């Protein structure tokens, strides 16, 4: 192997090794040695990760999904950390978002799709005697119209048009807010320039998304550099969020 191939292989094996509890994890070290991959402390690629306190949990849930096993989840809410809740679920997908891992699973009782943050799961007990039911379709399609992990089944898919300033337009263009993002140009852009004459510079974009917490947070995170234009219902939610932020700062009491 070339030096580059050796390094990339080592990094791939090292990345997998972060997920303790994966089946045949012990074989990774043997594979590394068998392929003659030398240890190299010099870092060339740096990947951000958020280690779990229960580092085995990710691997254990991976195994239950792979083996199609119903699981008894023991978990808690941040609002009630000392109150343990229990539910039997059919696990389908492990998804990482914003440096946090989530499990998507259907409740055994009513088949409702649920989302659990792994840092709030205390234990996962496989129930091999329970009949596992596969998800009907491709579960990844659930996120086609969604930013983040909050599934809002009641929300329609909105065509959201927004303006981005010259300061941030290239950042948004090169790192889309959503996979559906499009750059608005031509006659459609000219029409928007006429409707919003104060937005003489910058660039217009659109995304097709359902409304959820992550969508509002993402659009608000750009501050004054991004303005949502339509639909009104999304723009009003942004306005309300900004007003609440302003009120919090305005009412801030400081004692020295």
MOTAFEN-V625622 format. One record per backbone hydrogen bond with DSSP energy under -0.5 kcal/mol. CO is the residue of the C=O (numbers start at 1). NH is the residue of the N-H. Records with the same first field share a line. If there is no record, write none. Layout:
CO->NH  NH
This chain:
2->6
3->7
4->8
5->9
6->10
7->11
8->12
9->13
10->14
11->15
12->16
13->17
14->18
15->18
16->19
18->20
19->22
20->59
22->25
24->27
25->28  29
26->30
27->31
28->32
29->33
30->34
31->35
32->37
33->36
36->38
41->43
45->47
49->51
53->55
54->57
56->60
57->61
58->62
59->63
60->64
61->65
62->66
63->67
64->69
65->68
69->91
70->127
71->73  89
72->125
73->75  87
74->122  123
75->85
77->80
78->81
80->77  83
82->84
85->75
87->73
88->108
89->71  91
90->106
93->95  104
95->102
97->100
100->97
101->118
102->95
103->105  116
104->92  93
105->114
106->90
107->111
112->107
114->105
116->103
117->120
118->121
120->76  122
123->74
124->126
125->72
127->70  130
132->134
135->137
137->139
138->141
139->142
140->143
141->144
143->146
145->210
146->148
149->151
150->152
151->153
152->155
156->158  211
158->160  209
159->161
160->207
161->229  230
162->205
163->227
164->203
165->169
168->172
169->173
170->174
171->175
178->181
182->184  206
183->185
184->204
185->188  189
186->190
187->191
188->192
189->193
190->194
191->195
192->196
196->199
198->200
203->164
204->184
205->162
206->182
207->160  209
209->158
212->216
213->217
214->218
215->219
216->220
217->221
219->222
220->223
222->225
223->226
225->165
227->163
230->161
231->234  235
232->236
233->237
234->238
235->239
236->240
237->241
238->242
239->243
240->244
241->245
242->246
243->247
244->248
245->249
246->250
247->251
249->252
252->254
